Amino acid sequence: MLKDQQVKIAKIPDTEPYMLRDERGLLLLVTPSGGKLWRWRYRFDGKQKIMSYGQYPDISLVDARDAHYQARTLLAKGIDPMAQKKAVKEEQRQMEAHSFRSVSESWLKHWSANKSAQHVDVTRRRLESNILPLLGSRPVGEIQPSEIVRVVRSIEARGVGDLAKRAFQNCGQIFRFAIGEGLTENNPAAKLRPGDVLKPTVKTNVARIAEEELPALLRAIEVYRGEVVTRLAMKLMALTFLRTSELIEAPWSEIDFEAKRWLIPKERMKMPAPHIIPLSTQTIEVLELLHTVTGNGRLLFPGEQDPSKPMSNNTILFALYRMGYRGKMTGHGFRGVASTILHEQGYNHDHIEIQLAHMSRDPVSAAYNYAKYLKPRARMMQDWSDFLERLQRGGKVLSFQTTVA
């Protein structure tokens, strides 16, 4: 029998390999390249075979003897240990290939083809942080409904019920993809509904003022005593009715003063297409004033602590709070107010929806429509800006001067 010290100090040969013998046919093959390899020669069905147990010191003498014992036990039962080892590896490979993690990665690649980079990144992080830690290693065909319940309830317990519902939806999408790929016939998520396992939530609409309250808000913004950049952010929010993130994360490179357009790339949008904002005279005036304050940097609205990052997405909300609009108005509320008034004034629904960057159900149409109706949209945005200016100066709420196109 070999001693561990013998294996450790075995001299590396110059040219030819040699073997050191242990009990019951276990061998240590010492090679000129420095390898010390555990081997076993045996016969099965009349054929000579050599089985490998790995390399020393990764596989110690004790480990090699244990693997050798397991192999000899299989051989004594009439099972080829090498074939068995290969079958186990193949089974493990199949399990890994059909694991929920592997299938979710394939689904994400398939699903993300027509999604914005931001949307894909949010979904990926949702999977990695909330779902895969519990389901990732499980074979997709063996997951039970109770496991889905455990995942979504663990998310809900953190006080994020909406996130739990989105995670539930993602699980269903992944299982439907797996069924289509022939990886399983079972969709455990389909046997449940969110309401069956999650607490009901009270749906609340985004806080926003009524149309008749808009003049007072515009005047309050005009005399806002906080940071000038915050005041200009609120004015641009009212003029362009962008989403908060689309506004505050904008770099100056997106603004084309000469062409009077603001072009937001699709990577910053919640749709698979860029977004064009025709710039009214009033919007350009605000942007030019803002440029005198932040134009030396990359961002329209840099953060106070770190100018390389945008201002907080709560900056506008907290400014509205200080102005007395807590629970009455949010940055997102400007979008709803604009949509309501423009529709009431008879502006074309498609023009309004495209300007709000509401994604079409048809991704091809969404990618095409972003540049449609630019002339009527430019007239609409100028009308909207003129309307806001009159309101701020004391005009009537429903008093558009130009004829609706």
Secondary structure, 3 states (H helix, E strand, C coil): CCCHHHHHHCCCCCCCCEEEECHHHEEEEECCCCCEEEEEEEEECCEEEEEEEEEECCCCHHHHHHHHHHHHHHHHCCCCHHHHHHHHHHHHHHHHHCEHHHHHHHHHHHHHHHCCHHHHHHHHHHHHHHHHHHHCCCEHHHCCHHHHHHHHHHHHCCCCHHHHHHHHHHHHHHHHHHHHCCCCCCCHHHHCCHHHHCCCCCCCCCCCCCHHHHHHHHHHHHCCCCCHHHHHHHHHHHHHCCCHHHHHCCEHHHEECCCCEEEECHHHCCCCCCEEEECCHHHHHHHHHHHHHHCCCCECCECCCCCCCECCCCHHHHHHHHCCCCCCCCCCHHHHHHHHHHHHCCCCHHHHHHHCCCCCCCHHHHHHHCCCCHHHHHHHHHHHHHHHHHHHCCCCCCCCCCCCC
